[in-house]
Amino acid sequence: MEGDSLYFTGPETINLRERSVEYSAEEVLIETRVTAISPGTELLIYHGDAPSDLPADETLDALDGDLSYPLRYGYAAVGDVIDTGSAVDEAWLGRTVFAFNPHETVFSAAPSALVPVPDGTDLEEMVMYPTVETATTLVLDGAPRIGERIVVLGAGVIGLCTIGLLASFPLSELVVVDPLAGRRERARQLGADTAVAPKEFAETRWNDAAGPEGADLIYELSGSPSALDDALAVAGYDSRIIVGSWYGTKSLTPDLGGDFHRDRVSIESSQVSTIAPELRGRWSFDRRTETTLENLRSLPIDSLVTHRIPFEDAPSAYRLLDEQSENALQILLTYP
């Protein structure tokens, strides 16, 4: 079957290309209804800041090859199963499903790679599944404790979902730092005790290690390498810094010459493709999926979607994300 796929073909260059889609006896054919742009990762690729020799994602069958141009990318698609292979249960026919798949009008996948959309779940909520799964993983990796002081650097869509989950914990204080006023207001609505601009944050007691104790847990979700120094500046003794940002090829030179060494601060990466080793005895991907779906229902996902743009106008969606970050938070691509 013929379909159209979105390709990153060079820095700040997007093309829609016709592509033939085949499916085996063990696969189903899916017609796309909506996809979600991942602002952080996809803008890195859009700007040419992703390492071109890095595999696209070895855990997702739909993403093959590396991150060099031309590149099909994206990992949040919801669509309807319009045909099934001969070895697939016909009960899949007509189901609406989520898939970790690039932006394209039609695609194939094995049923094991799909998540059926639960009854009562809106398509626009379900397409945000990867974002909420990432936020769920960030919370699992950070392991917030009762009474802790937590700082979240960056209130993009992943940061906001993480803030919404953290707000349900009995914390001492939840502080959010972001340069955009609109995102700070959204953070407050989702449960942040305080939301400030970076300059204001630097001038408060938080820049002096929050008094004698400092912050217990800091999430760096801004995508800016310099924010890691901000995290280190407020880290208390034996505190944890969870880095959810992917910096790509951006230069990273954190200042580890100050209190970092003596204060036994730990810096840990969080990445949704795997589950932390210490959790694997109790947490499977299926368990995390169930938890993510519960979190998807509890968060006000619809409030995070700022734009819906037809797939055929996809190049304008990336320009909007790049040039108007104050107004564009989560953009969805819609399909006829």
Secondary structure, 3 states (H helix, E strand, C coil): CEEEEEEEEECCEEEEEEEECCCCCCCEEEEEEEEECCHHHHHHHHHCCCCCCCECCCCCCCCCCECCCCEECCCCEEEEEEEECCCCCHHHCCCEEEECCCCECEEEECHHHEEECCCCCCHHHHCCHHHHHHHHHHHHHHCCCCCCEEEEECCCHHHHHHHHHHCCCCCCEEEEECCCHHHHHHHHHCCCCEEECHHHHHCCHHHHCCCCCCEEEEEECCCCCCHHHHHHHHEEEEEEEEECCCCCCCCCCCCCCCCCCCCCCEEEECCCCCCCHHHCCCCCHHHHHHHHHHHHHHCCHHHHEEEEEEHHHHHHHHHHHHHCCCCCCEEEEECC
